[in-house]
Amino acid sequence: MKVAVIPARGGSKRIPRKNIKLFCGRPIIAWSIEAALQSGCFDHVVVSTDDTEIAEVARHCGAQVPFIRPATLSDDNSGTIPVIRHAIEWLSQQGKVSDHVCCIYATAPFLSAADIQRGLDILTRSGSDYAFAVTKYPFPIQRAIRITEQGRVLMFNQDHFNTRSQDLEEAYHDAGQFYWGRASAWLTEKVIFGLDAAVIQIPGYRVKDIDTVEDWTMAEYLFEAVNRKNSHQSTNEQKAK
């Protein structure tokens, strides 16, 4: 059985009610639920929350909320892996035993059903324990600088001051959208970022961390721009037929 688990607690501090705040006209969690459902990968799309309002919104959007997450897994220090483990164990106790589980973040409006499908394909073909989305850093991390207490500048790696950007190894970061994993890896709380993980590369214009109100505004502008571009391409393709 394949399950999507969407963690969505109610205690967001920097953006109050973040997981159900309207994003381009819909509760932001609705975009993640829609992508999960449209992917056709899952027997169950489950939202793990401690909040009754979030639970109601999630059900309205088509997800299942079969349990209320315990308070011990709902504070600021609760990690993602224990939350997914709890969901797997709860479902197993109800006779719903999972083999592959995908953690999908509630604030990932750029997530696509196709990426979820690619993730499952890569996970199963590679024999990895995890598969998740990444994107390239837009600037070489080897040439990053820090600002000292005196307001001066130091390179993190002075050896690369004269190295051309094109000669530096490309670096990637977690896109913060989804993590496919084998149930056994989640249950043993195996670390995700390691040699037993495979990746799905996605373009940088579909990756945006949303941690502040400013991030939120920028993400909406980007989301609308991407949708306009996709709509324009779709229209042109239809005309060409």
C-alpha positions in Angstrom: 0.0 0.0 0.0 1.2 3.5 -0.8 0.3 6.4 1.4 0.8 10.2 1.2 1.2 11.8 4.6 0.9 15.6 4.8 2.1 17.1 8.1 0.1 20.2 9.0 0.2 21.3 12.6 -1.7 24.4 13.8 1.0 26.3 15.7 2.8 28.3 13.0 4.4 31.3 14.5 5.9 33.5 11.7 2.8 33.1 9.5 -0.3 32.4 11.7 -2.5 29.6 10.4 0.0 29.1 7.6 -1.1 25.7 6.5 -4.7 26.9 5.6 -4.0 30.5 4.8 -5.3 31.4 1.3 -2.6 31.1 -1.4 -3.8 32.4 -4.8 -7.4 31.9 -3.8 -7.2 28.5 -2.1 -6.0 27.2 1.3 -2.3 26.5 0.6 -2.7 22.9 1.8 -5.2 22.4 -1.0 -2.5 22.6 -3.6 -0.5 19.7 -2.0 -3.6 17.6 -1.6 -4.6 18.2 -5.2 -1.1 17.2 -6.5 -1.2 14.0 -4.4 -4.6 13.0 -5.6 -3.9 13.8 -9.2 -0.7 11.7 -9.2 -2.7 8.5 -8.8 0.1 7.0 -6.7 -1.7 6.6 -3.4 -4.2 4.3 -1.8 -4.6 7.0 0.9 -3.8 10.7 1.1 -3.6 11.5 4.9 -3.2 14.8 6.7 -1.5 14.5 10.1 -2.6 17.5 12.2 -3.3 18.5 15.8 -5.8 21.2 14.7 -9.5 20.6 14.1 -9.9 23.5 11.7 -7.0 22.2 9.5 -8.6 18.8 9.7 -11.9 20.2 8.4 -10.2 22.1 5.5 -8.2 19.0 4.6 -11.3 16.8 4.4 -13.0 19.4 2.3 -10.1 19.3 -0.1 -10.3 15.5 -0.5 -7.8 14.2 2.0 -8.4 11.8 4.9 -7.8 12.8 8.5 -8.3 9.5 10.4 -6.5 10.7 13.6 -5.6 13.8 15.5 -1.8 14.0 16.0 -0.7 13.9 19.6 0.5 17.1 21.3 3.9 15.4 21.9 4.5 15.5 18.1 3.0 18.9 17.5 5.4 21.4 19.1 8.1 23.6 17.6 10.7 20.9 18.1 8.8 18.0 16.5 10.7 16.6 13.5 9.2 15.4 10.3 10.4 11.8 10.5 8.8 11.0 13.9 5.5 12.5 12.6 5.6 10.2 9.5 6.5 7.3 11.6 3.5 7.9 13.9 1.2 8.0 10.9 2.6 4.7 9.5 2.2 3.0 12.9 -1.3 4.3 13.4 -2.4 3.1 10.0 -0.8 -0.3 10.5 -2.7 -0.7 13.8 -5.9 -0.3 11.7 -4.8 -3.0 9.3 -3.5 -0.6 6.6 0.1 -1.7 6.2 2.3 0.6 4.0 5.2 -0.3 1.9 6.0 3.1 0.4 5.1 6.4 2.1 5.5 9.9 0.7 5.8 12.9 3.1 4.4 15.9 1.3 4.7 19.4 2.8 1.5 21.4 3.2 3.1 24.6 2.0 4.4 23.3 -1.4 2.1 24.9 -4.0 4.7 24.4 -6.8 4.5 20.6 -6.3 3.3 18.7 -9.4 1.6 15.3 -9.7 4.3 14.4 -12.4 7.1 15.1 -9.9 5.4 12.8 -7.4 5.2 10.1 -10.0 8.8 10.6 -11.0 9.8 10.3 -7.4 8.1 6.9 -7.0 9.7 5.7 -10.2 13.2 6.7 -9.1 12.7 5.2 -5.6 11.7 1.8 -6.9 14.2 1.7 -9.8 17.2 2.9 -7.8 16.6 0.6 -4.8 17.1 3.6 -2.5 15.4 4.1 0.8 14.4 7.6 0.0 13.8 9.9 -3.0 13.2 13.6 -2.8 13.2 16.8 -4.9 16.2 19.0 -5.2 17.2 22.0 -7.2 20.5 23.7 -8.0 21.9 26.6 -6.0 21.8 29.7 -8.3 25.3 30.8 -7.2 28.4 28.7 -6.4 28.3 27.9 -2.7 32.1 27.6 -2.7 32.3 31.4 -3.2 30.0 32.2 -0.3 31.0 34.9 2.1 30.2 35.7 5.7 30.0 39.1 7.4 32.0 39.5 10.6 30.9 41.2 13.8 32.9 44.2 12.6 30.9 44.4 9.4 33.8 43.1 7.3 33.8 40.2 4.8 35.4 36.7 4.9 35.0 33.9 2.4 34.0 30.6 3.7 36.6 29.0 1.4 39.4 31.5 0.5 40.9 28.9 -1.8 38.2 29.5 -4.4 38.6 33.3 -4.7 40.2 33.0 -8.1 38.4 29.9 -9.3 36.0 30.4 -12.2 32.4 29.7 -11.4 32.2 27.2 -14.3 35.0 25.2 -12.8 33.3 24.7 -9.5 31.2 21.6 -8.7 27.5 22.3 -8.9 25.6 22.1 -5.6 22.0 21.3 -4.9 19.5 21.8 -2.0 16.4 20.2 -0.8 13.3 21.7 -2.6 11.2 21.3 0.5 8.3 19.6 -1.3 8.2 15.9 -0.8 10.1 12.8 0.4 9.3 9.3 -0.9 10.5 6.6 1.4 10.2 3.0 2.1 8.1 2.4 5.2 11.0 0.5 6.8 13.2 3.6 6.5 10.6 5.9 8.1 10.0 3.4 10.9 13.6 3.1 11.8 14.0 6.9 11.4 16.8 6.6 8.9 18.4 9.9 8.0 17.1 11.2 4.7 20.1 13.1 3.4 22.6 10.3 2.8 23.9 7.7 0.3 20.7 5.7 0.5 18.7 8.6 -1.1 18.0 9.3 -4.7 16.9 12.7 -6.1 14.5 14.2 -8.5 15.8 17.4 -10.0 13.3 20.2 -10.6 13.9 23.8 -12.0 14.6 26.6 -9.5 11.6 28.6 -10.6 9.4 26.0 -9.1 11.1 26.1 -5.7 10.3 28.6 -3.0 10.6 28.4 0.7 7.7 30.1 2.4 8.8 31.1 5.9 7.9 34.8 6.2 5.1 37.1 4.9 7.5 38.4 2.3 8.3 34.9 1.1 4.5 34.3 0.8 4.0 37.4 -1.4 6.9 36.5 -3.6 5.7 32.9 -3.9 2.2 34.1 -5.1 3.8 36.3 -7.7 6.0 33.5 -8.9 3.1 31.0 -8.9 0.9 33.2 -11.0 3.8 33.8 -13.4 4.5 30.1 -13.8 0.8 29.4 -14.4 0.5 32.1 -17.0 3.5 30.6 -18.8 2.1 27.1 -18.7 -1.3 28.3 -19.9 0.3 30.2 -22.8 2.3 27.2 -23.8 -0.8 25.0 -23.6 -2.7 27.4 -25.8 0.0 27.6 -28.4 0.2 23.8 -28.5 -3.5 23.5 -29.1 -3.3 26.0 -31.9 -0.5 24.1 -33.5 -2.6 20.9 -33.7 
